[in-house]
Amino acid sequence: MEFQLPIRIDSPTPLISYRDKILLTGSCFTEHIGNTLQELKFDILQNPHGILFDPASVASSLASYIDNRQYGPGDLVHLNELWQSWQHHGVFSHIDKDACLARINESQSRAHAFLKNAKWLIVTLGSAFSYRLTETDLPVANCHRAPAQSFRKHLMSIDEIIEALDSCFSRLFRFNPGIQVILTVSPVRHIRDGVIENNCSKARLIEAVHHLVAAYGAIRYFPAYELVIDVLRDYRFYDIDMVHPNYQATTFVLEKFAQHVIDEPSRGLMDEVRKIVIARKHRPLQPSTLAHKRFLQEQELRTRELGAKFPFLDLAAELEYFSAGSRAD
């Protein structure tokens, strides 16, 4: 007896490998995927602009990486005691203008270099709602708690979404002809827009994404949205706010992602790396015992052996932790 709807997940060709560089951008659900890949020692760069939700912001940010755009003082606003960029998340904001620009431009340069050599781009779109400055109609990625009257809320049409992303991807494939793109739609409900409005927004994103998948052989769709909404389809898989998928739901999606998007040798290596990561997180009740020191020595040996076998893995932090703890008095 089946207790879940079956879902077909198309795998890209080739699949993701540990040796691949992966740039991830988009909504907060991007970070569920990115944080897991980063913890398991994949070579990733995640959200160089910070979290982005709408297609206009995603397309604009990717274009800026291709151009290696450097931001200047005229691109900042002073708001709520901080220098901020309408195009960037608040993690880049700073009380000092030069420090804010330095953060932004360092991220820009890194993203430009990384994207040029990346094998994969993973984009998670969160909402078709875009916010525009009332005075200039400039799209903004983050409102930074400015007064609501400073913005005009705009629900992007399917054609607008396609045009923004199509233009961006056309440039991307000229900039990096070997890159592969995976598009997803976030299962996080943007409930502040309203339940009906959120569904309308998601529907537009899904329609636009499938148009792009059909238009480009190098673009694939991963159904994160459908896995939560149609396969799990139960509020017990949501957090207390009934908006964000909980740990069980995100783990389920990540397992499907690994199964269908990551190649088999890398999945086996993920299991080995995960053991080391879990060992490092272990917090003993009695850290000074010989038993715990033996545990650390065993983990140090396992880490060295894995690093020697797979030298592209960055296990320096784990080695330092295990070796320092095993030799402590």
C-alpha positions as CSV (number, residue, x, y, z in Angstrom):
1,M,0.0,0.0,0.0
2,E,1.3,3.5,-0.9
3,F,1.1,6.2,1.7
4,Q,2.7,8.9,-0.4
5,L,2.1,10.2,-3.9
6,P,4.8,8.9,-6.3
7,I,7.0,11.7,-7.8
8,R,9.3,11.5,-10.7
9,I,12.6,13.3,-10.2
10,D,14.7,13.8,-13.3
11,S,18.5,13.5,-12.7
12,P,20.9,15.8,-14.5
13,T,23.6,14.4,-16.7
14,P,26.3,14.4,-15.4
15,L,25.6,14.3,-11.6
16,I,27.2,16.5,-9.0
17,S,30.6,15.3,-7.8
18,Y,32.8,16.2,-4.9
19,R,35.3,17.7,-7.3
20,D,32.8,20.2,-8.6
21,K,32.5,23.9,-7.6
22,I,28.9,24.7,-6.7
23,L,27.4,28.2,-6.4
24,L,24.1,28.5,-4.6
25,T,21.8,31.5,-4.5
26,G,18.3,32.4,-3.7
27,S,15.9,32.1,-0.8
28,C,16.4,30.8,2.7
29,F,15.8,27.2,1.5
30,T,18.9,27.6,-0.5
31,E,20.8,27.7,2.8
32,H,19.4,24.3,3.9
33,I,21.0,22.7,0.8
34,G,24.1,24.9,1.0
35,N,24.8,24.4,4.7
36,T,24.6,20.7,4.4
37,L,26.9,20.6,1.3
38,Q,29.3,22.9,3.1
39,E,29.3,20.8,6.3
40,L,30.1,17.7,4.2
41,K,33.1,19.5,2.6
42,F,31.7,20.2,-0.9
43,D,33.4,23.2,-2.6
44,I,30.6,25.7,-2.5
45,L,29.9,29.4,-2.4
46,Q,26.6,30.4,-1.0
47,N,24.5,33.5,-1.4
48,P,27.2,36.1,-2.2
49,H,24.4,38.8,-1.9
50,G,22.9,37.2,1.1
51,I,19.4,35.7,1.0
52,L,17.3,36.7,-2.1
53,F,13.7,35.8,-2.7
54,D,12.4,37.2,-6.0
55,P,13.6,36.4,-9.6
56,A,14.5,40.0,-10.3
57,S,16.9,40.1,-7.4
58,V,18.4,36.8,-8.3
59,A,18.9,37.7,-11.9
60,S,20.4,41.1,-11.0
61,S,22.9,39.5,-8.6
62,L,24.0,36.9,-11.0
63,A,24.6,39.6,-13.7
64,S,26.7,41.6,-11.2
65,Y,28.9,38.5,-10.6
66,I,29.4,38.0,-14.3
67,D,30.4,41.7,-14.7
68,N,32.4,41.7,-11.4
69,R,30.5,44.9,-10.6
70,Q,32.2,46.9,-7.8
71,Y,29.8,49.0,-5.7
72,G,30.5,52.6,-4.7
73,P,29.2,55.1,-2.1
74,G,26.3,56.1,-4.4
75,D,25.0,52.5,-4.2
76,L,24.5,52.8,-0.4
77,V,21.8,54.4,1.8
78,H,22.1,55.4,5.4
79,L,19.2,53.9,7.2
80,N,18.5,52.9,10.8
81,E,22.1,54.0,11.8
82,L,23.7,51.7,9.2
83,W,25.0,52.0,5.7
84,Q,23.0,49.5,3.6
85,S,22.6,48.4,0.0
86,W,19.1,47.9,-1.5
87,Q,20.6,45.0,-3.5
88,H,22.1,43.1,-0.5
89,H,21.0,41.3,2.6
90,G,21.5,43.0,6.0
91,V,24.5,40.8,6.7
92,F,26.5,43.3,4.6
93,S,25.3,46.4,6.5
94,H,27.7,48.3,8.7
95,I,27.9,51.4,10.8
96,D,31.0,52.4,8.7
97,K,30.4,53.2,5.0
98,D,33.9,51.9,3.9
99,A,33.5,48.7,5.8
100,C,30.1,48.1,4.2
101,L,31.5,48.6,0.7
102,A,34.6,46.5,1.5
103,R,32.3,43.6,2.5
104,I,30.2,43.9,-0.6
105,N,33.0,44.2,-3.1
106,E,35.1,41.4,-1.6
107,S,32.0,39.2,-2.0
108,Q,31.6,40.4,-5.5
109,S,35.1,39.6,-6.5
110,R,35.0,36.2,-4.9
111,A,31.7,35.4,-6.6
112,H,33.0,36.5,-10.0
113,A,36.1,34.2,-9.8
114,F,34.1,31.3,-8.4
115,L,31.3,31.5,-10.9
116,K,33.8,31.6,-13.8
117,N,35.0,28.1,-12.8
118,A,31.8,26.7,-11.2
119,K,30.4,23.4,-12.6
120,W,27.0,24.0,-10.9
121,L,24.6,26.8,-10.1
122,I,21.7,26.0,-7.8
123,V,19.0,28.7,-7.7
124,T,16.0,28.5,-5.3
125,L,13.3,31.0,-6.0
126,G,11.1,32.0,-3.0
127,S,8.5,34.5,-4.3
128,A,7.3,36.2,-7.4
129,F,6.6,39.3,-5.4
130,S,9.2,42.0,-6.0
131,Y,9.6,45.3,-4.2
132,R,10.4,48.6,-6.0
133,L,11.4,51.9,-4.6
134,T,8.5,54.3,-4.9
135,E,10.6,57.2,-6.1
136,T,12.7,55.4,-8.7
137,D,10.9,52.1,-9.3
138,L,14.3,50.4,-8.7
139,P,13.8,46.8,-7.7
140,V,15.2,46.1,-4.2
141,A,16.4,42.8,-2.7
142,N,16.0,43.8,0.9
143,C,13.8,46.5,2.5
144,H,16.0,46.9,5.6
145,R,13.0,47.8,7.7
146,A,12.5,51.1,5.8
147,P,8.9,52.6,6.0
148,A,6.4,50.7,4.0
149,Q,5.5,53.7,1.9
150,S,9.1,53.7,0.5
151,F,8.2,50.7,-1.6
152,R,5.7,49.5,-4.2
153,K,4.9,45.8,-4.1
154,H,4.7,44.2,-7.5
155,L,3.7,40.6,-8.4
156,M,5.9,39.7,-11.4
157,S,4.1,38.2,-14.3
158,I,5.3,34.9,-15.8
159,D,6.7,36.8,-18.8
160,E,8.6,39.2,-16.5
161,I,10.1,36.3,-14.6
162,I,11.1,34.4,-17.8
163,E,12.6,37.6,-19.3
164,A,14.7,38.4,-16.3
165,L,16.1,34.9,-15.8
166,D,16.4,34.1,-19.6
167,S,18.5,37.2,-20.1
168,C,20.7,36.3,-17.1
169,F,21.2,32.7,-18.1
170,S,22.0,33.6,-21.7
171,R,24.9,35.7,-20.4
172,L,25.9,33.1,-17.9
173,F,26.3,30.4,-20.5
174,R,28.6,32.7,-22.5
175,F,30.6,33.6,-19.4
176,N,30.9,29.9,-18.3
177,P,29.9,27.6,-21.1
178,G,30.4,24.4,-19.0
179,I,28.1,25.4,-16.1
180,Q,24.9,23.4,-15.3
181,V,22.0,25.0,-13.6
182,I,19.5,23.4,-11.1
183,L,16.4,25.5,-10.4
184,T,14.1,24.9,-7.4
185,V,11.1,26.6,-5.9
186,S,11.2,27.0,-2.1
187,P,8.5,25.2,-0.2
188,V,8.5,27.9,2.4
189,R,5.1,29.6,2.5
190,H,5.3,33.5,2.2
191,I,2.3,33.8,4.4
192,R,2.6,37.6,4.9
193,D,1.5,37.9,1.3
194,G,-1.6,35.9,2.1
195,V,-2.4,32.2,1.5
196,I,-4.1,32.8,-1.9
197,E,-1.5,35.3,-3.0
198,N,1.4,32.9,-2.0
199,N,-0.1,30.2,-4.1
200,C,-0.4,32.5,-7.0
201,S,3.2,33.6,-6.6
202,K,4.5,30.0,-6.4
203,A,2.4,29.0,-9.5
204,R,4.1,31.8,-11.5
205,L,7.5,30.7,-10.4
206,I,6.8,27.1,-11.3
207,E,5.5,28.0,-14.7
208,A,8.4,30.3,-15.5
209,V,11.0,27.7,-14.3
210,H,9.5,24.9,-16.5
211,H,9.6,27.3,-19.5
212,L,13.4,27.8,-18.9
213,V,14.0,24.1,-18.4
214,A,12.4,23.4,-21.7
215,A,14.4,26.2,-23.4
216,Y,17.9,25.2,-22.1
217,G,19.5,21.8,-22.1
218,A,21.8,22.9,-19.3
219,I,19.0,23.7,-16.9
220,R,17.2,21.1,-14.7
221,Y,14.4,21.3,-12.2
222,F,14.6,19.8,-8.7
223,P,11.1,19.5,-7.1
224,A,11.8,20.7,-3.6
225,Y,8.4,22.4,-3.5
226,E,6.5,19.4,-4.6
227,L,8.3,17.0,-2.2
228,V,7.1,19.0,0.7
229,I,3.7,20.2,-0.6
230,D,2.5,17.1,-2.5
231,V,4.5,14.2,-1.1
232,L,4.8,15.0,2.7
233,R,1.7,17.3,2.6
234,D,1.1,17.4,6.4
235,Y,1.5,20.2,9.0
236,R,3.6,17.9,11.2
237,F,6.4,18.5,8.7
238,Y,6.3,22.2,9.4
239,D,7.8,24.3,12.1
240,I,5.6,25.9,14.8
241,D,5.0,28.9,12.5
242,M,3.3,26.5,10.0
243,V,5.4,28.2,7.3
244,H,8.9,26.8,7.3
245,P,9.5,23.0,6.7
246,N,11.0,21.5,9.9
247,Y,14.1,19.3,10.3
248,Q,12.3,16.1,9.2
249,A,11.0,17.7,6.0
250,T,14.3,19.4,5.0
251,T,16.2,16.1,5.7
252,F,13.7,14.3,3.5
253,V,14.3,16.8,0.7
254,L,18.1,16.7,1.1
255,E,18.0,12.9,1.0
256,K,16.1,13.0,-2.3
257,F,18.5,15.6,-3.6
258,A,21.5,13.4,-2.8
259,Q,19.8,10.4,-4.3
260,H,19.0,12.0,-7.6
261,V,21.5,14.8,-8.1
262,I,24.8,13.6,-6.5
263,D,26.8,10.8,-8.1
264,E,27.2,7.4,-6.3
265,P,30.9,7.7,-5.4
266,S,30.3,11.1,-3.8
267,R,27.3,9.8,-1.8
268,G,29.6,7.1,-0.4
269,L,32.2,9.7,0.5
270,M,29.5,11.9,2.1
271,D,28.8,9.1,4.6
272,E,32.5,9.0,5.6
273,V,32.7,12.7,5.9
274,R,29.5,12.8,7.9
275,K,31.0,10.4,10.5
276,I,33.9,12.7,11.0
277,V,31.7,15.8,11.3
278,I,29.5,14.1,13.9
279,A,32.5,13.0,15.8
280,R,33.8,16.6,16.0
281,K,30.4,17.7,17.3
282,H,30.6,15.2,20.1
283,R,30.7,16.8,23.6
284,P,32.0,14.4,26.2
285,L,30.9,14.6,29.9
286,Q,34.4,13.8,31.0
287,P,36.8,15.3,28.4
288,S,40.0,14.6,30.5
289,T,39.5,10.8,30.5
290,L,41.8,8.4,28.7
291,A,38.8,6.9,26.9
292,H,37.9,10.3,25.4
293,K,41.6,10.9,24.3
294,R,41.6,7.5,22.6
295,F,38.4,8.5,20.9
296,L,40.1,11.7,19.6
297,Q,43.2,9.8,18.5
298,E,41.0,7.3,16.5
299,Q,39.2,10.2,14.9
300,E,42.4,11.9,14.0
301,L,43.7,8.8,12.4
302,R,40.5,8.3,10.5
303,T,40.6,11.9,9.3
304,R,44.2,11.7,8.2
305,E,43.5,8.5,6.2
306,L,40.4,10.0,4.5
307,G,42.4,13.2,3.7
308,A,45.2,11.2,2.2
309,K,42.8,9.2,0.1
310,F,40.8,12.3,-1.0
311,P,43.2,15.2,-1.0
312,F,40.6,17.6,-2.4
313,L,38.7,17.5,0.9
314,D,39.4,20.3,3.3
315,L,39.6,18.6,6.7
316,A,42.1,21.0,8.3
317,A,39.7,22.2,11.0
318,E,38.7,18.6,12.0
319,L,42.4,17.5,12.1
320,E,43.3,20.5,14.3
321,Y,40.4,19.8,16.7
322,F,41.1,16.0,17.1
323,S,44.9,16.4,17.4
324,A,44.7,19.3,19.9
325,G,42.2,17.4,22.1
326,S,44.1,14.1,22.0
327,R,47.3,15.8,23.2
328,A,45.8,18.1,25.8
329,D,46.9,17.5,29.4
